């Protein structure tokens, strides 16, 4: 086997799917990776995710992930009107 082939197999076996949480802030998209704790931004969603990927890869070169289970990501609802009414009473 060639060295290039072995390197490609090694890269494939070390791939991991991570989560990107994205929100818009001051006209920029901010992307955060909750599993690693990295964040980046960009003018578009695609740019923010690409920048997050680069930042996360650089971070993981210095601080590799320990073997852990993928986090459970879920959503929940809150009643904002109730929170506003409670703070108005205080």
Buried (B, 14 or more C-beta within 10 A) or exposed (E): EEEEEEEEEEEEEEEEEBEBEBEEEEEEBBBBBEBBEBBBBBEEEEBBBBBBBEBBEEBBEEEEEEEEEEEEEEEEEEEEEEEEEEEEEE
